[in-house]
C-alpha cells in the first residue's frame, strides 16, 4: 500500500505542475498575441498615413491644387 500511495502522490504533483506550466504558457502566448496585434495596428496606421501623403504628392494632385489656388 505504501508504494502505490507514493506513486499516486507523485503523479498528482506531476499533473499539478504540468497544469501550472500549461496555464503559464497560454498566458504568455496571449500576451504576445496582444502585443503583436498592437504592433500591427501601429504599422497599419503608418502605412495609411504614408499612402495619404503619397497620394497628395502625386503630380496631378499638386498641379490641381496650384491651379485652384491661382484661380481664386
PQR file of N, CA, C, O and H, with PARSE charges and radii, in Angstrom:
ATOM      1  N   UNK A   1       0.810  -1.180   0.000 -0.4000 1.5000
ATOM      2  CA  UNK A   1       0.000   0.000   0.000 -0.0000 2.0000
ATOM      3  C   UNK A   1       0.864   1.258   0.000  0.5500 1.7000
ATOM      4  O   UNK A   1       0.460   2.278  -0.559 -0.5500 1.4000
ATOM      5  N   UNK A   2       2.030   1.205   0.609 -0.4000 1.5000
ATOM      6  CA  UNK A   2       2.903   2.361   0.720 -0.0000 2.0000
ATOM      7  C   UNK A   2       3.431   2.814  -0.626  0.5500 1.7000
ATOM      8  O   UNK A   2       3.505   4.014  -0.892 -0.5500 1.4000
ATOM      9  H   UNK A   2       2.358   0.377   1.063  0.4000 1.0000
ATOM     10  N   UNK A   3       3.799   1.863  -1.484 -0.4000 1.5000
ATOM     11  CA  UNK A   3       4.354   2.218  -2.790 -0.0000 2.0000
ATOM     12  C   UNK A   3       3.292   2.827  -3.703  0.5500 1.7000
ATOM     13  O   UNK A   3       3.567   3.792  -4.416 -0.5500 1.4000
ATOM     14  H   UNK A   3       3.739   0.888  -1.268  0.4000 1.0000
ATOM     15  N   UNK A   4       2.094   2.274  -3.685 -0.4000 1.5000
ATOM     16  CA  UNK A   4       1.049   2.793  -4.567 -0.0000 2.0000
ATOM     17  C   UNK A   4       0.605   4.197  -4.149  0.5500 1.7000
ATOM     18  O   UNK A   4       0.302   5.030  -5.003 -0.5500 1.4000
ATOM     19  H   UNK A   4       1.870   1.490  -3.106  0.4000 1.0000
ATOM     20  N   UNK A   5       0.567   4.459  -2.854 -0.4000 1.5000
ATOM     21  CA  UNK A   5       0.184   5.808  -2.420 -0.0000 2.0000
ATOM     22  C   UNK A   5       1.277   6.809  -2.780  0.5500 1.7000
ATOM     23  O   UNK A   5       0.979   7.953  -3.125 -0.5500 1.4000
ATOM     24  H   UNK A   5       0.813   3.782  -2.160  0.4000 1.0000
ATOM     25  N   UNK A   6       2.533   6.394  -2.704 -0.4000 1.5000
ATOM     26  CA  UNK A   6       3.635   7.270  -3.109 -0.0000 2.0000
ATOM     27  C   UNK A   6       3.551   7.590  -4.595  0.5500 1.7000
ATOM     28  O   UNK A   6       3.763   8.731  -5.004 -0.5500 1.4000
ATOM     29  H   UNK A   6       2.775   5.465  -2.424  0.4000 1.0000
ATOM     30  N   UNK A   7       3.240   6.578  -5.400 -0.4000 1.5000
ATOM     31  CA  UNK A   7       3.111   6.775  -6.847 -0.0000 2.0000
ATOM     32  C   UNK A   7       1.953   7.728  -7.142  0.5500 1.7000
ATOM     33  O   UNK A   7       2.074   8.610  -7.993 -0.5500 1.4000
ATOM     34  H   UNK A   7       3.068   5.651  -5.068  0.4000 1.0000
ATOM     35  N   UNK A   8       0.845   7.555  -6.450 -0.4000 1.5000
ATOM     36  CA  UNK A   8      -0.322   8.421  -6.666 -0.0000 2.0000
ATOM     37  C   UNK A   8       0.011   9.865  -6.296  0.5500 1.7000
ATOM     38  O   UNK A   8      -0.377  10.786  -7.015 -0.5500 1.4000
ATOM     39  H   UNK A   8       0.746   6.838  -5.759  0.4000 1.0000
ATOM     40  N   UNK A   9       0.714  10.075  -5.203 -0.4000 1.5000
ATOM     41  CA  UNK A   9       1.096  11.423  -4.776 -0.0000 2.0000
ATOM     42  C   UNK A   9       2.031  12.049  -5.804  0.5500 1.7000
ATOM     43  O   UNK A   9       1.860  13.213  -6.164 -0.5500 1.4000
ATOM     44  H   UNK A   9       1.030   9.326  -4.619  0.4000 1.0000
ATOM     45  N   UNK A  10       3.007  11.300  -6.277 -0.4000 1.5000
ATOM     46  CA  UNK A  10       3.951  11.821  -7.272 -0.0000 2.0000
ATOM     47  C   UNK A  10       3.245  12.146  -8.581  0.5500 1.7000
ATOM     48  O   UNK A  10       3.539  13.168  -9.202 -0.5500 1.4000
ATOM     49  H   UNK A  10       3.146  10.354  -5.985  0.4000 1.0000
ATOM     50  N   UNK A  11       2.328  11.302  -9.004 -0.4000 1.5000
ATOM     51  CA  UNK A  11       1.578  11.573 -10.225 -0.0000 2.0000
ATOM     52  C   UNK A  11       0.688  12.810 -10.062  0.5500 1.7000
ATOM     53  O   UNK A  11       0.553  13.604 -10.993 -0.5500 1.4000
ATOM     54  H   UNK A  11       2.090  10.472  -8.499  0.4000 1.0000
ATOM     55  N   UNK A  12       0.097  12.969  -8.911 -0.4000 1.5000
ATOM     56  CA  UNK A  12      -0.740  14.141  -8.655 -0.0000 2.0000
ATOM     57  C   UNK A  12       0.098  15.418  -8.701  0.5500 1.7000
ATOM     58  O   UNK A  12      -0.309  16.413  -9.301 -0.5500 1.4000
ATOM     59  H   UNK A  12       0.206  12.323  -8.155  0.4000 1.0000
ATOM     60  N   UNK A  13       1.251  15.384  -8.073 -0.4000 1.5000
ATOM     61  CA  UNK A  13       2.147  16.545  -8.101 -0.0000 2.0000
ATOM     62  C   UNK A  13       2.580  16.846  -9.536  0.5500 1.7000
ATOM     63  O   UNK A  13       2.637  18.009  -9.935 -0.5500 1.4000
ATOM     64  H   UNK A  13       1.582  14.576  -7.585  0.4000 1.0000
ATOM     65  N   UNK A  14       2.882  15.808 -10.308 -0.4000 1.5000
ATOM     66  CA  UNK A  14       3.285  15.999 -11.702 -0.0000 2.0000
ATOM     67  C   UNK A  14       2.168  16.632 -12.515  0.5500 1.7000
ATOM     68  O   UNK A  14       2.426  17.538 -13.308 -0.5500 1.4000
ATOM     69  H   UNK A  14       2.836  14.863  -9.983  0.4000 1.0000
ATOM     70  N   UNK A  15       0.944  16.181 -12.339 -0.4000 1.5000
ATOM     71  CA  UNK A  15      -0.194  16.728 -13.065 -0.0000 2.0000
ATOM     72  C   UNK A  15      -0.415  18.188 -12.685  0.5500 1.7000
ATOM     73  O   UNK A  15      -0.707  19.011 -13.552 -0.5500 1.4000
ATOM     74  H   UNK A  15       0.734  15.445 -11.696  0.4000 1.0000
ATOM     75  N   UNK A  16      -0.282  18.519 -11.415 -0.4000 1.5000
ATOM     76  CA  UNK A  16      -0.464  19.901 -10.968 -0.0000 2.0000
ATOM     77  C   UNK A  16       0.614  20.797 -11.572  0.5500 1.7000
ATOM     78  O   UNK A  16       0.313  21.895 -12.040 -0.5500 1.4000
ATOM     79  H   UNK A  16      -0.045  17.850 -10.710  0.4000 1.0000
ATOM     80  N   UNK A  17       1.852  20.346 -11.568 -0.4000 1.5000
ATOM     81  CA  UNK A  17       2.944  21.145 -12.135 -0.0000 2.0000
ATOM     82  C   UNK A  17       2.732  21.343 -13.636  0.5500 1.7000
ATOM     83  O   UNK A  17       2.927  22.446 -14.147 -0.5500 1.4000
ATOM     84  H   UNK A  17       2.096  19.454 -11.188  0.4000 1.0000
ATOM     85  N   UNK A  18       2.339  20.298 -14.335 -0.4000 1.5000
ATOM     86  CA  UNK A  18       2.090  20.423 -15.772 -0.0000 2.0000
ATOM     87  C   UNK A  18       0.917  21.362 -16.052  0.5500 1.7000
ATOM     88  O   UNK A  18       0.952  22.113 -17.027 -0.5500 1.4000
ATOM     89  H   UNK A  18       2.180  19.402 -13.920  0.4000 1.0000
ATOM     90  N   UNK A  19      -0.098  21.332 -15.231 -0.4000 1.5000
ATOM     91  CA  UNK A  19      -1.235  22.243 -15.399 -0.0000 2.0000
ATOM     92  C   UNK A  19      -0.804  23.694 -15.226  0.5500 1.7000
ATOM     93  O   UNK A  19      -1.213  24.564 -15.996 -0.5500 1.4000
ATOM     94  H   UNK A  19      -0.126  20.722 -14.439  0.4000 1.0000
ATOM     95  N   UNK A  20       0.011  23.951 -14.229 -0.4000 1.5000
ATOM     96  CA  UNK A  20       0.501  25.309 -13.993 -0.0000 2.0000
ATOM     97  C   UNK A  20       1.361  25.772 -15.172  0.5500 1.7000
ATOM     98  O   UNK A  20       1.254  26.919 -15.605 -0.5500 1.4000
ATOM     99  H   UNK A  20       0.344  23.245 -13.604  0.4000 1.0000
ATOM    100  N   UNK A  21       2.201  24.895 -15.684 -0.4000 1.5000
ATOM    101  CA  UNK A  21       3.055  25.241 -16.824 -0.0000 2.0000
ATOM    102  C   UNK A  21       2.206  25.539 -18.054  0.5500 1.7000
ATOM    103  O   UNK A  21       2.493  26.490 -18.781 -0.5500 1.4000
ATOM    104  H   UNK A  21       2.288  23.963 -15.332  0.4000 1.0000
ATOM    105  N   UNK A  22       1.184  24.755 -18.296 -0.4000 1.5000
ATOM    106  CA  UNK A  22       0.323  24.972 -19.462 -0.0000 2.0000
ATOM    107  C   UNK A  22      -0.420  26.304 -19.337  0.5500 1.7000
ATOM    108  O   UNK A  22      -0.520  27.051 -20.310 -0.5500 1.4000
ATOM    109  H   UNK A  22       0.952  23.983 -17.706  0.4000 1.0000
ATOM    110  N   UNK A  23      -0.932  26.599 -18.165 -0.4000 1.5000
ATOM    111  CA  UNK A  23      -1.636  27.874 -17.957 -0.0000 2.0000
ATOM    112  C   UNK A  23      -0.668  29.038 -18.148  0.5500 1.7000
ATOM    113  O   UNK A  23      -1.033  30.045 -18.755 -0.5500 1.4000
ATOM    114  H   UNK A  23      -0.850  25.992 -17.374  0.4000 1.0000
ATOM    115  N   UNK A  24       0.549  28.920 -17.646 -0.4000 1.5000
ATOM    116  CA  UNK A  24       1.542  29.981 -17.809 -0.0000 2.0000
ATOM    117  C   UNK A  24       1.887  30.173 -19.286  0.5500 1.7000
ATOM    118  O   UNK A  24       1.996  31.309 -19.748 -0.5500 1.4000
ATOM    119  H   UNK A  24       0.846  28.102 -17.153  0.4000 1.0000
ATOM    120  N   UNK A  25       2.056  29.098 -20.021 -0.4000 1.5000
ATOM    121  CA  UNK A  25       2.358  29.193 -21.451 -0.0000 2.0000
ATOM    122  C   UNK A  25       1.205  29.835 -22.216  0.5500 1.7000
ATOM    123  O   UNK A  25       1.437  30.644 -23.115 -0.5500 1.4000
ATOM    124  H   UNK A  25       1.967  28.175 -19.646  0.4000 1.0000
ATOM    125  N   UNK A  26      -0.023  29.490 -21.875 -0.4000 1.5000
ATOM    126  CA  UNK A  26      -1.174  30.108 -22.525 -0.0000 2.0000
ATOM    127  C   UNK A  26      -1.227  31.609 -22.235  0.5500 1.7000
ATOM    128  O   UNK A  26      -1.566  32.400 -23.116 -0.5500 1.4000
ATOM    129  H   UNK A  26      -0.211  28.833 -21.145  0.4000 1.0000
ATOM    130  N   UNK A  27      -0.896  31.999 -21.018 -0.4000 1.5000
ATOM    131  CA  UNK A  27      -0.881  33.421 -20.668 -0.0000 2.0000
ATOM    132  C   UNK A  27       0.197  34.160 -21.457  0.5500 1.7000
ATOM    133  O   UNK A  27      -0.033  35.269 -21.937 -0.5500 1.4000
ATOM    134  H   UNK A  27      -0.621  31.357 -20.302  0.4000 1.0000
ATOM    135  N   UNK A  28       1.360  33.552 -21.590 -0.4000 1.5000
ATOM    136  CA  UNK A  28       2.448  34.183 -22.343 -0.0000 2.0000
ATOM    137  C   UNK A  28       2.077  34.318 -23.814  0.5500 1.7000
ATOM    138  O   UNK A  28       2.325  35.359 -24.420 -0.5500 1.4000
ATOM    139  H   UNK A  28       1.547  32.651 -21.200  0.4000 1.0000
ATOM    140  N   UNK A  29       1.488  33.283 -24.390 -0.4000 1.5000
ATOM    141  CA  UNK A  29       1.080  33.329 -25.800 -0.0000 2.0000
ATOM    142  C   UNK A  29       0.012  34.403 -26.001  0.5500 1.7000
ATOM    143  O   UNK A  29       0.044  35.128 -26.995 -0.5500 1.4000
ATOM    144  H   UNK A  29       1.286  32.436 -23.898  0.4000 1.0000
ATOM    145  N   UNK A  30      -0.922  34.508 -25.078 -0.4000 1.5000
ATOM    146  CA  UNK A  30      -1.965  35.530 -25.177 -0.0000 2.0000
ATOM    147  C   UNK A  30      -1.366  36.928 -25.124  0.5500 1.7000
ATOM    148  O   UNK A  30      -1.746  37.796 -25.910 -0.5500 1.4000
ATOM    149  H   UNK A  30      -0.948  33.919 -24.270  0.4000 1.0000
ATOM    150  N   UNK A  31      -0.438  37.151 -24.209 -0.4000 1.5000
ATOM    151  CA  UNK A  31       0.210  38.456 -24.112 -0.0000 2.0000
ATOM    152  C   UNK A  31       0.990  38.783 -25.381  0.5500 1.7000
ATOM    153  O   UNK A  31       0.968  39.921 -25.851 -0.5500 1.4000
ATOM    154  H   UNK A  31      -0.129  36.446 -23.570  0.4000 1.0000
ATOM    155  N   UNK A  32       1.673  37.794 -25.931 -0.4000 1.5000
ATOM    156  CA  UNK A  32       2.414  38.016 -27.174 -0.0000 2.0000
ATOM    157  C   UNK A  32       1.483  38.352 -28.324  0.5500 1.7000
ATOM    158  O   UNK A  32       1.783  39.234 -29.128 -0.5500 1.4000
ATOM    159  H   UNK A  32       1.691  36.870 -25.550  0.4000 1.0000
ATOM    160  N   UNK A  33       0.364  37.662 -28.411 -0.4000 1.5000
ATOM    161  CA  UNK A  33      -0.590  37.949 -29.478 -0.0000 2.0000
ATOM    162  C   UNK A  33      -1.182  39.348 -29.334  0.5500 1.7000
ATOM    163  O   UNK A  33      -1.367  40.046 -30.331 -0.5500 1.4000
ATOM    164  H   UNK A  33       0.121  36.945 -27.758  0.4000 1.0000
ATOM    165  N   UNK A  34      -1.476  39.759 -28.119 -0.4000 1.5000
ATOM    166  CA  UNK A  34      -1.989  41.110 -27.899 -0.0000 2.0000
ATOM    167  C   UNK A  34      -0.955  42.162 -28.296  0.5500 1.7000
ATOM    168  O   UNK A  34      -1.295  43.178 -28.902 -0.5500 1.4000
ATOM    169  H   UNK A  34      -1.326  39.192 -27.309  0.4000 1.0000
ATOM    170  N   UNK A  35       0.294  41.912 -27.954 -0.4000 1.5000
ATOM    171  CA  UNK A  35       1.354  42.861 -28.304 -0.0000 2.0000
ATOM    172  C   UNK A  35       1.561  42.913 -29.820  0.5500 1.7000
ATOM    173  O   UNK A  35       1.757  43.989 -30.386 -0.5500 1.4000
ATOM    174  H   UNK A  35       0.570  41.087 -27.462  0.4000 1.0000
ATOM    175  N   UNK A  36       1.517  41.749 -30.475 -0.4000 1.5000
ATOM    176  CA  UNK A  36       1.646  41.717 -31.937 -0.0000 2.0000
ATOM    177  C   UNK A  36       0.478  42.436 -32.606  0.5500 1.7000
ATOM    178  O   UNK A  36       0.658  43.111 -33.619 -0.5500 1.4000
ATOM    179  H   UNK A  36       1.358  40.875 -30.016  0.4000 1.0000
ATOM    180  N   UNK A  37      -0.713  42.291 -32.042 -0.4000 1.5000
ATOM    181  CA  UNK A  37      -1.882  42.988 -32.582 -0.0000 2.0000
ATOM    182  C   UNK A  37      -1.699  44.499 -32.475  0.5500 1.7000
ATOM    183  O   UNK A  37      -2.040  45.234 -33.402 -0.5500 1.4000
ATOM    184  H   UNK A  37      -0.860  41.742 -31.219  0.4000 1.0000
ATOM    185  N   UNK A  38      -1.170  44.958 -31.361 -0.4000 1.5000
ATOM    186  CA  UNK A  38      -0.919  46.390 -31.175 -0.0000 2.0000
ATOM    187  C   UNK A  38       0.115  46.891 -32.183  0.5500 1.7000
ATOM    188  O   UNK A  38      -0.049  47.965 -32.761 -0.5500 1.4000
ATOM    189  H   UNK A  38      -0.894  44.361 -30.608  0.4000 1.0000
ATOM    190  N   UNK A  39       1.170  46.120 -32.390 -0.4000 1.5000
ATOM    191  CA  UNK A  39       2.201  46.496 -33.364 -0.0000 2.0000
ATOM    192  C   UNK A  39       1.617  46.518 -34.768  0.5500 1.7000
ATOM    193  O   UNK A  39       1.929  47.413 -35.554 -0.5500 1.4000
ATOM    194  H   UNK A  39       1.303  45.247 -31.920  0.4000 1.0000
ATOM    195  N   UNK A  40       0.775  45.547 -35.091 -0.4000 1.5000
ATOM    196  CA  UNK A  40       0.160  45.508 -36.420 -0.0000 2.0000
ATOM    197  C   UNK A  40      -0.740  46.715 -36.649  0.5500 1.7000
ATOM    198  O   UNK A  40      -0.769  47.264 -37.750 -0.5500 1.4000
ATOM    199  H   UNK A  40       0.522  44.820 -34.452  0.4000 1.0000
ATOM    200  N   UNK A  41      -1.469  47.132 -35.629 -0.4000 1.5000
ATOM    201  CA  UNK A  41      -2.318  48.322 -35.766 -0.0000 2.0000
ATOM    202  C   UNK A  41      -1.474  49.569 -35.985  0.5500 1.7000
ATOM    203  O   UNK A  41      -1.840  50.437 -36.777 -0.5500 1.4000
ATOM    204  H   UNK A  41      -1.445  46.686 -34.734  0.4000 1.0000
ATOM    205  N   UNK A  42      -0.343  49.663 -35.286 -0.4000 1.5000
ATOM    206  CA  UNK A  42       0.550  50.805 -35.477 -0.0000 2.0000
ATOM    207  C   UNK A  42       1.129  50.822 -36.887  0.5500 1.7000
ATOM    208  O   UNK A  42       1.228  51.879 -37.511 -0.5500 1.4000
ATOM    209  H   UNK A  42      -0.045  48.957 -34.643  0.4000 1.0000
ATOM    210  N   UNK A  43       1.507  49.663 -37.382 -0.4000 1.5000
ATOM    211  CA  UNK A  43       2.055  49.570 -38.737 -0.0000 2.0000
ATOM    212  C   UNK A  43       0.989  49.939 -39.760  0.5500 1.7000
ATOM    213  O   UNK A  43       1.280  50.612 -40.748 -0.5500 1.4000
ATOM    214  H   UNK A  43       1.427  48.804 -36.876  0.4000 1.0000
ATOM    215  N   UNK A  44      -0.244  49.502 -39.527 -0.4000 1.5000
ATOM    216  CA  UNK A  44      -1.333  49.835 -40.441 -0.0000 2.0000
ATOM    217  C   UNK A  44      -1.586  51.344 -40.446  0.5500 1.7000
ATOM    218  O   UNK A  44      -1.833  51.928 -41.500 -0.5500 1.4000
ATOM    219  H   UNK A  44      -0.481  48.955 -38.724  0.4000 1.0000
ATOM    220  N   UNK A  45      -1.526  51.966 -39.287 -0.4000 1.5000
ATOM    221  CA  UNK A  45      -1.715  53.418 -39.201 -0.0000 2.0000
ATOM    222  C   UNK A  45      -0.610  54.156 -39.959  0.5500 1.7000
ATOM    223  O   UNK A  45      -0.880  55.124 -40.670 -0.5500 1.4000
ATOM    224  H   UNK A  45      -1.325  51.491 -38.430  0.4000 1.0000
ATOM    225  N   UNK A  46       0.615  53.705 -39.808 -0.4000 1.5000
ATOM    226  CA  UNK A  46       1.735  54.337 -40.505 -0.0000 2.0000
ATOM    227  C   UNK A  46       1.598  54.165 -42.012  0.5500 1.7000
ATOM    228  O   UNK A  46       1.841  55.104 -42.771 -0.5500 1.4000
ATOM    229  H   UNK A  46       0.835  52.918 -39.231  0.4000 1.0000
ATOM    230  N   UNK A  47       1.213  52.977 -42.445 -0.4000 1.5000
ATOM    231  CA  UNK A  47       1.068  52.751 -43.888 -0.0000 2.0000
ATOM    232  C   UNK A  47      -0.086  53.565 -44.463  0.5500 1.7000
ATOM    233  O   UNK A  47      -0.001  54.028 -45.601 -0.5500 1.4000
ATOM    234  H   UNK A  47       1.016  52.214 -41.828  0.4000 1.0000
ATOM    235  N   UNK A  48      -1.159  53.746 -43.704 -0.4000 1.5000
ATOM    236  CA  UNK A  48      -2.261  54.601 -44.166 -0.0000 2.0000
ATOM    237  C   UNK A  48      -1.804  56.054 -44.309  0.5500 1.7000
ATOM    238  O   UNK A  48      -2.125  56.722 -45.291 -0.5500 1.4000
ATOM    239  H   UNK A  48      -1.228  53.370 -42.780  0.4000 1.0000
ATOM    240  N   UNK A  49      -1.047  56.534 -43.311 -0.4000 1.5000
ATOM    241  CA  UNK A  49      -0.531  57.903 -43.388 -0.0000 2.0000
ATOM    242  C   UNK A  49       0.420  58.071 -44.570  0.5500 1.7000
ATOM    243  O   UNK A  49       0.402  59.095 -45.251 -0.5500 1.4000
ATOM    244  H   UNK A  49      -0.786  55.990 -42.513  0.4000 1.0000
ATOM    245  N   UNK A  50       1.237  57.069 -44.802 -0.4000 1.5000
ATOM    246  CA  UNK A  50       2.165  57.125 -45.930 -0.0000 2.0000
ATOM    247  C   UNK A  50       1.418  57.109 -47.260  0.5500 1.7000
ATOM    248  O   UNK A  50       1.799  57.803 -48.202 -0.5500 1.4000
ATOM    249  H   UNK A  50       1.251  56.236 -44.248  0.4000 1.0000
ATOM    250  N   UNK A  51       0.360  56.321 -47.329 -0.4000 1.5000
ATOM    251  CA  UNK A  51      -0.436  56.277 -48.554 -0.0000 2.0000
ATOM    252  C   UNK A  51      -1.118  57.612 -48.808  0.5500 1.7000
ATOM    253  O   UNK A  51      -1.191  58.059 -49.953 -0.5500 1.4000
ATOM    254  H   UNK A  51       0.051  55.757 -46.563  0.4000 1.0000
ATOM    255  N   UNK A  52      -1.616  58.252 -47.764 -0.4000 1.5000
ATOM    256  CA  UNK A  52      -2.253  59.557 -47.931 -0.0000 2.0000
ATOM    257  C   UNK A  52      -1.234  60.611 -48.357  0.5500 1.7000
ATOM    258  O   UNK A  52      -1.530  61.458 -49.200 -0.5500 1.4000
ATOM    259  H   UNK A  52      -1.557  57.888 -46.834  0.4000 1.0000
ATOM    260  N   UNK A  53      -0.044  60.562 -47.781 -0.4000 1.5000
ATOM    261  CA  UNK A  53       0.987  61.528 -48.169 -0.0000 2.0000
ATOM    262  C   UNK A  53       1.422  61.292 -49.605  0.5500 1.7000
ATOM    263  O   UNK A  53       1.638  62.245 -50.353 -0.5500 1.4000
ATOM    264  H   UNK A  53       0.196  59.874 -47.096  0.4000 1.0000
ATOM    265  N   UNK A  54       1.551  60.037 -49.994 -0.4000 1.5000
ATOM    266  CA  UNK A  54       1.942  59.716 -51.358 -0.0000 2.0000
ATOM    267  C   UNK A  54       0.867  60.165 -52.343  0.5500 1.7000
ATOM    268  O   UNK A  54       1.174  60.668 -53.423 -0.5500 1.4000
ATOM    269  H   UNK A  54       1.375  59.263 -49.386  0.4000 1.0000
ATOM    270  N   UNK A  55      -0.389  59.979 -51.963 -0.4000 1.5000
ATOM    271  CA  UNK A  55      -1.487  60.401 -52.828 -0.0000 2.0000
ATOM    272  C   UNK A  55      -1.488  61.915 -52.997  0.5500 1.7000
ATOM    273  O   UNK A  55      -1.751  62.417 -54.090 -0.5500 1.4000
ATOM    274  H   UNK A  55      -0.638  59.571 -51.085  0.4000 1.0000
ATOM    275  N   UNK A  56      -1.199  62.641 -51.932 -0.4000 1.5000
ATOM    276  CA  UNK A  56      -1.213  64.095 -52.012 -0.0000 2.0000
ATOM    277  C   UNK A  56      -0.044  64.605 -52.858  0.5500 1.7000
ATOM    278  O   UNK A  56      -0.148  65.655 -53.492 -0.5500 1.4000
ATOM    279  H   UNK A  56      -0.985  62.234 -51.044  0.4000 1.0000
ATOM    280  N   UNK A  57       1.061  63.869 -52.869 -0.4000 1.5000
ATOM    281  CA  UNK A  57       2.245  64.316 -53.601 -0.0000 2.0000
ATOM    282  C   UNK A  57       2.262  63.876 -55.068  0.5500 1.7000
ATOM    283  O   UNK A  57       3.269  64.075 -55.747 -0.5500 1.4000
ATOM    284  H   UNK A  57       1.145  63.015 -52.355  0.4000 1.0000
ATOM    285  N   UNK A  58       1.197  63.297 -55.564 -0.4000 1.5000
ATOM    286  CA  UNK A  58       1.155  62.937 -56.981 -0.0000 2.0000
ATOM    287  C   UNK A  58       1.135  64.213 -57.815  0.5500 1.7000
ATOM    288  O   UNK A  58       0.569  65.222 -57.394 -0.5500 1.4000
ATOM    289  H   UNK A  58       0.379  63.135 -55.013  0.4000 1.0000
ATOM    290  N   UNK A  59       1.748  64.175 -58.991 -0.4000 1.5000
ATOM    291  CA  UNK A  59       1.813  65.397 -59.809 -0.0000 2.0000
ATOM    292  C   UNK A  59       0.438  65.958 -60.154  0.5500 1.7000
ATOM    293  O   UNK A  59       0.255  67.175 -60.137 -0.5500 1.4000
ATOM    294  H   UNK A  59       2.208  63.356 -59.333  0.4000 1.0000
ATOM    295  N   UNK A  60      -0.518  65.115 -60.461 -0.4000 1.5000
ATOM    296  CA  UNK A  60      -1.851  65.609 -60.820 -0.0000 2.0000
ATOM    297  C   UNK A  60      -2.485  66.356 -59.648  0.5500 1.7000
ATOM    298  O   UNK A  60      -3.103  67.402 -59.845 -0.5500 1.4000
ATOM    299  H   UNK A  60      -0.370  64.126 -60.474  0.4000 1.0000
ATOM    300  N   UNK A  61      -2.342  65.844 -58.465 -0.4000 1.5000
ATOM    301  CA  UNK A  61      -2.911  66.478 -57.266 -0.0000 2.0000
ATOM    302  C   UNK A  61      -2.215  67.808 -56.988  0.5500 1.7000
ATOM    303  O   UNK A  61      -2.874  68.797 -56.669 -0.5500 1.4000
ATOM    304  H   UNK A  61      -1.839  64.995 -58.305  0.4000 1.0000
ATOM    305  N   UNK A  62      -0.877  67.839 -57.107 -0.4000 1.5000
ATOM    306  CA  UNK A  62      -0.143  69.080 -56.870 -0.0000 2.0000
ATOM    307  C   UNK A  62      -0.516  70.157 -57.880  0.5500 1.7000
ATOM    308  O   UNK A  62      -0.746  71.311 -57.516 -0.5500 1.4000
ATOM    309  H   UNK A  62      -0.341  67.035 -57.366  0.4000 1.0000
ATOM    310  N   UNK A  63      -0.575  69.768 -59.162 -0.4000 1.5000
ATOM    311  CA  UNK A  63      -0.924  70.733 -60.201 -0.0000 2.0000
ATOM    312  C   UNK A  63      -2.356  71.226 -60.003  0.5500 1.7000
ATOM    313  O   UNK A  63      -2.624  72.418 -60.155 -0.5500 1.4000
ATOM    314  H   UNK A  63      -0.388  68.831 -59.458  0.4000 1.0000
ATOM    315  N   UNK A  64      -3.267  70.332 -59.670 -0.4000 1.5000
ATOM    316  CA  UNK A  64      -4.656  70.729 -59.419 -0.0000 2.0000
ATOM    317  C   UNK A  64      -4.766  71.691 -58.261  0.5500 1.7000
ATOM    318  O   UNK A  64      -5.545  72.643 -58.317 -0.5500 1.4000
ATOM    319  H   UNK A  64      -3.049  69.364 -59.547  0.4000 1.0000
ATOM    320  N   UNK A  65      -3.994  71.458 -57.203 -0.4000 1.5000
ATOM    321  CA  UNK A  65      -4.017  72.345 -56.041 -0.0000 2.0000
ATOM    322  C   UNK A  65      -3.450  73.718 -56.402  0.5500 1.7000
ATOM    323  O   UNK A  65      -4.013  74.744 -56.021 -0.5500 1.4000
ATOM    324  H   UNK A  65      -3.362  70.684 -57.157  0.4000 1.0000
ATOM    325  N   UNK A  66      -2.343  73.736 -57.132 -0.4000 1.5000
ATOM    326  CA  UNK A  66      -1.734  75.006 -57.532 -0.0000 2.0000
ATOM    327  C   UNK A  66      -2.683  75.788 -58.450  0.5500 1.7000
ATOM    328  O   UNK A  66      -2.841  77.000 -58.301 -0.5500 1.4000
ATOM    329  H   UNK A  66      -1.886  72.902 -57.442  0.4000 1.0000
ATOM    330  N   UNK A  67      -3.305  75.093 -59.387 -0.4000 1.5000
ATOM    331  CA  UNK A  67      -4.237  75.749 -60.297 -0.0000 2.0000
ATOM    332  C   UNK A  67      -5.429  76.314 -59.537  0.5500 1.7000
ATOM    333  O   UNK A  67      -5.865  77.433 -59.807 -0.5500 1.4000
ATOM    334  H   UNK A  67      -3.176  74.109 -59.509  0.4000 1.0000
ATOM    335  N   UNK A  68      -5.954  75.551 -58.594 -0.4000 1.5000
ATOM    336  CA  UNK A  68      -7.106  76.038 -57.830 -0.0000 2.0000
ATOM    337  C   UNK A  68      -6.738  77.232 -56.946  0.5500 1.7000
ATOM    338  O   UNK A  68      -7.580  78.095 -56.697 -0.5500 1.4000
ATOM    339  H   UNK A  68      -5.599  74.642 -58.375  0.4000 1.0000
ATOM    340  N   UNK A  69      -5.490  77.292 -56.470 -0.4000 1.5000
ATOM    341  CA  UNK A  69      -5.059  78.423 -55.659 -0.0000 2.0000
ATOM    342  C   UNK A  69      -4.980  79.685 -56.533  0.5500 1.7000
ATOM    343  O   UNK A  69      -5.411  80.758 -56.110 -0.5500 1.4000
ATOM    344  H   UNK A  69      -4.806  76.591 -56.673  0.4000 1.0000
ATOM    345  N   UNK A  70      -4.436  79.559 -57.739 -0.4000 1.5000
ATOM    346  CA  UNK A  70      -4.287  80.728 -58.608 -0.0000 2.0000
ATOM    347  C   UNK A  70      -5.596  81.143 -59.272  0.5500 1.7000
ATOM    348  O   UNK A  70      -5.708  82.278 -59.734 -0.5500 1.4000
ATOM    349  H   UNK A  70      -4.087  78.688 -58.083  0.4000 1.0000
ATOM    350  N   UNK A  71      -6.582  80.262 -59.331 -0.4000 1.5000
ATOM    351  CA  UNK A  71      -7.881  80.623 -59.906 -0.0000 2.0000
ATOM    352  C   UNK A  71      -8.664  81.537 -58.971  0.5500 1.7000
ATOM    353  O   UNK A  71      -9.505  82.310 -59.428 -0.5500 1.4000
ATOM    354  H   UNK A  71      -6.491  79.339 -58.956  0.4000 1.0000
ATOM    355  N   UNK A  72      -8.403  81.462 -57.694 -0.4000 1.5000
ATOM    356  CA  UNK A  72      -9.145  82.266 -56.715 -0.0000 2.0000
ATOM    357  C   UNK A  72      -8.745  83.650 -56.813  0.5500 1.7000
ATOM    358  O   UNK A  72      -9.253  84.493 -56.073 -0.5500 1.4000
ATOM    359  H   UNK A  72      -7.719  80.835 -57.323  0.4000 1.0000
TER
END
